[in-house]
Amino acid sequence: LDLDDPTTDPFDVARAAAEHLAHATGVPRHDVALVLGSGWGGAADLLGETVAEVASTDVPGFSAAAVHGHVGTIRSVRIGASGKHALVLGSRTHLYEGKGVRRVVHGMRTAAATGATTVVLTNGCGGLNPAWGPGTPVLISDHLNLTATSPVEGATFVDLTDLYSPRLRGLAREVDPSLDEGVYVQFRGPHYETPAEVRMAGRLGGDLVGMSTTLEAIAARQAGLEVLGISLVTNLAAGISEQPLSHEEVLEAGLAAGPRISALLADIIRR
Ligand SMILES: Nc1nc2[nH]c(I)nc2c(=O)[nH]1
């Protein structure tokens, strides 16, 4: 079952991955999937008890984590007293890694195959709104996919209306009414945008710029998952502020926001 073989059905690989996870975790069905982007790492522990942790490379279709030496893991977490289980995808494959779009979205297809009905996609990104300082979480209301690619194969015309669930966004705002919303723009990366490209994204109606999420969201919709997306603004996008932020400021802002956004995420998922 080679995901890179065009004659392989990626959904067959997702089913094999789900089968492996059911056996490896002892959890026959998962309810919600979580993708933890930059700055969101602490959320899983606040969510509940980790029932099992599996090395991603052991699961069909998942590739080694991009960060050298860092073995990506997939965790099964029991969500509080609800008896529900979250599948926490510890590391994502970015399009810029050049491993193909099937691997970018394999986690979504696998999550759906485990029985999950909802996915929460989180990421770290650049913000176009000066009011959103580093460490600000922003709900994704819609997206602009500037990657010029799609995870959907063949003449499969997937509707993306309300792709970012208004219901789940409402839930999130019940938890934290101060949450703002924004349109997320995915650039291919791995380079950051020029100030001119950031201005272009703004003119196109974008509020957040990143290098992930939109392709995963499309695949999640195709797989029938309800999607909630939350961005953590770790930096003001290029050119938004005169003095470029120091990398240290960006890192410490992300870390400082950790507890708050992890608690937010846990509260939303518990609902
Ligand atoms: N494209 C893009 N991706 C990002 N990821 C993070 I963290 N910050 C940025 C940013 O400013 N632009």
PDBQT file of the ligand as one rigid body, heavy atoms in Angstrom, charges set to zero:
ROOT
HETATM    1  N1  LIG A 301       3.636  32.047   5.422  1.00  0.00    +0.000 N 
HETATM    2  C1  LIG A 301       3.915  32.304   6.706  1.00  0.00    +0.000 A 
HETATM    3  N2  LIG A 301       3.939  31.270   7.574  1.00  0.00    +0.000 NA
HETATM    4  C2  LIG A 301       4.232  31.544   8.852  1.00  0.00    +0.000 A 
HETATM    5  N3  LIG A 301       4.326  30.695   9.907  1.00  0.00    +0.000 N 
HETATM    6  C3  LIG A 301       4.643  31.454  10.968  1.00  0.00    +0.000 A 
HETATM    7  I1  LIG A 301       4.913  30.666  12.850  1.00  0.00    +0.000 I 
HETATM    8  N4  LIG A 301       4.757  32.759  10.660  1.00  0.00    +0.000 NA
HETATM    9  C4  LIG A 301       4.496  32.844   9.313  1.00  0.00    +0.000 A 
HETATM   10  C5  LIG A 301       4.465  33.924   8.379  1.00  0.00    +0.000 A 
HETATM   11  O1  LIG A 301       4.699  35.104   8.693  1.00  0.00    +0.000 OA
HETATM   12  N5  LIG A 301       4.158  33.596   7.088  1.00  0.00    +0.000 N 
ENDROOT
TORSDOF 0
